[in-house]
Amino acid sequence: MQGASIGEKSGAWVLCLLVTLLLIREVYLTATIGSISRQKEASWYPLAALPELLAVGLFAVPGLVPQKRDLVARAHEREKDTETTEMV
């Protein structure tokens, strides 16, 4: 039997990191939206491109995004629970 994956153990922390990275990106782009000349290459790559690239990579953490079969099984359980409560 395998142990819990990183996403299952600390998925909330990974999602918090992901949100922080995307927030950094959005703040930078919002601050420089008025002037393209303020978006220098030296600041654009670490503050816009890198956080987005790291965020995309974080989605690959095993167990963070549930597999389709798990979602389908959960949906069937909910349908079963709904039918049971409607019968009562």
Contact map, one row per residue, 1 for C-alpha under 8 A:
1110000000000000000000000000000000000000000000000000000000000000000000000000000000000000
1111000000000000000000000000000000000000000000000000000000000000000000000000000000000000
1111100000000000000000000000000000000000000000000000000000000000000000000000000000000000
0111110110000000000000000000000000000000000000000000000000000000000000000000000000000000
0011111110000000000000000000000000000000000000000000000000000110000000000000000000000000
0001111111100000000000000000000000000000000000000000000000001111000000000000000000000000
0000111111100100000000000000000000000000000000000000000000001111100000000000000000000000
0001111111100000000000000000000000000000000000000000000000000011000000000000000000000000
0001111111100000000000000000000000000000000000000000000000000000000000000000000000000000
0000011111111100000000000000000000000000000000000000000000000000000000000000000000000000
0000011111111110000000000000000000000000000000000000000000000011000000000000000000000000
0000000001111111000000000000000000000000000000000000000000000000000000000000000000000000
0000000001111111100000000000000000000000000000000000000000000000000000000000000000000000
0000001001111111110000000000000000000000000000000000000001000000000000000000000000000000
0000000000111111111000000000000000000000000000000000000000000000000000000000000000000000
0000000000011111111100000000000000000000000000000000000000000000000000000000000000000000
0000000000001111111110000000000000000000000000000000000000000000000000000000000000000000
0000000000000111111111000000000000000000000000000000011001000000000000000000000000000000
0000000000000011111111100000000000000000000000000000000000000000000000000000000000000000
0000000000000001111111110000000000000000000000000000000000000000000000000000000000000000
0000000000000000111111111000000000000000000000000011011000000000000000000000000000000000
0000000000000000011111111100000000000000000000000011001000000000000000000000000000000000
0000000000000000001111111110000000000000000000000000000000000000000000000000000000000000
0000000000000000000111111111000000000000000000110010000000000000000000000000000000000000
0000000000000000000011111111100000000000000000111011000000000000000000000000000000000000
0000000000000000000001111111110000000000000000010000000000000000000000000000000000000000
0000000000000000000000111111111000000000000000000000000000000000000000000000000000000000
0000000000000000000000011111111100000000000000110000000000000000000000000000000000000000
0000000000000000000000001111111110000000000000010000000000000000000000000000000000000000
0000000000000000000000000111111110000000000000000000000000000000000000000000000000000000
0000000000000000000000000011111111000000000000000000000000000000000000000000000000000000
0000000000000000000000000001111111110110000000000000000000000000000000000000000000000000
0000000000000000000000000000111111110000000000000000000000000000000000000000000000000000
0000000000000000000000000000001111110000000000000000000000000000000000000000000000000000
0000000000000000000000000000000111111110000000000000000000000000000000000000000000000000
0000000000000000000000000000000111111110000000000000000000000000000000000000000000000000
0000000000000000000000000000000000111111000000000000000000000000000000000000000000000000
0000000000000000000000000000000100111111000000000000000000000000000000000000000000000000
0000000000000000000000000000000100111111101100000000000000000000000000000000000000000000
0000000000000000000000000000000000001111111100000000000000000000000000000000000000000000
0000000000000000000000000000000000000011111110000000000000000000000000000000000000000000
0000000000000000000000000000000000000001111111000000000000000000000000000000000000000000
0000000000000000000000000000000000000011111111110000000000000000000000000000000000000000
0000000000000000000000000000000000000011111111111000000000000000000000000000000000000000
0000000000000000000000000000000000000000111111111100000000000000000000000000000000000000
0000000000000000000000000000000000000000011111111110000000000000000000000000000000000000
0000000000000000000000011001000000000000001111111110000000000000000000000000000000000000
0000000000000000000000011101100000000000001111111111000000000000000000000000000000000000
0000000000000000000000001000000000000000000111111111100000000000000000000000000000000000
0000000000000000000000000000000000000000000011111111110000000000000000000000000000000000
0000000000000000000011011000000000000000000001111111111000000000000000000000000000000000
0000000000000000000011001000000000000000000000011111111100000000000000000000000000000000
0000000000000000000000000000000000000000000000001111111110000000000000000000000000000000
0000000000000000010010000000000000000000000000000111111111000000000000000000000000000000
0000000000000000010011000000000000000000000000000011111111100000000000000000000000000000
0000000000000000000000000000000000000000000000000001111111110000000000000000000000000000
0000000000000000000000000000000000000000000000000000111111111000000000000000000000000000
0000000000000100010000000000000000000000000000000000011111111000000000000000000000000000
0000000000000000000000000000000000000000000000000000001111111001100000000000000000000000
0000000000000000000000000000000000000000000000000000000111111101000000000000000000000000
0000011000000000000000000000000000000000000000000000000011111111100000000000000000000000
0000111000000000000000000000000000000000000000000000000000011111100000000000000000000000
0000111100100000000000000000000000000000000000000000000000001111110000000000000000000000
0000011100100000000000000000000000000000000000000000000000111111110000000000000000000000
0000001000000000000000000000000000000000000000000000000000101111111000000000000000000000
0000000000000000000000000000000000000000000000000000000000000011111101100000000000000000
0000000000000000000000000000000000000000000000000000000000000000111111100000000000000000
0000000000000000000000000000000000000000000000000000000000000000011111110000000000000000
0000000000000000000000000000000000000000000000000000000000000000001111111000000000000000
0000000000000000000000000000000000000000000000000000000000000000011111111100000000000000
0000000000000000000000000000000000000000000000000000000000000000011111111110000000000000
0000000000000000000000000000000000000000000000000000000000000000000111111111000000000000
0000000000000000000000000000000000000000000000000000000000000000000011111111100000000000
0000000000000000000000000000000000000000000000000000000000000000000001111111110000000000
0000000000000000000000000000000000000000000000000000000000000000000000111111111000000000
0000000000000000000000000000000000000000000000000000000000000000000000011111111100000000
0000000000000000000000000000000000000000000000000000000000000000000000001111111110000000
0000000000000000000000000000000000000000000000000000000000000000000000000111111111000000
0000000000000000000000000000000000000000000000000000000000000000000000000011111111100000
0000000000000000000000000000000000000000000000000000000000000000000000000001111111110000
0000000000000000000000000000000000000000000000000000000000000000000000000000111111111000
0000000000000000000000000000000000000000000000000000000000000000000000000000011111111100
0000000000000000000000000000000000000000000000000000000000000000000000000000001111111110
0000000000000000000000000000000000000000000000000000000000000000000000000000000111111111
0000000000000000000000000000000000000000000000000000000000000000000000000000000011111111
0000000000000000000000000000000000000000000000000000000000000000000000000000000001111111
0000000000000000000000000000000000000000000000000000000000000000000000000000000000111111
0000000000000000000000000000000000000000000000000000000000000000000000000000000000011111
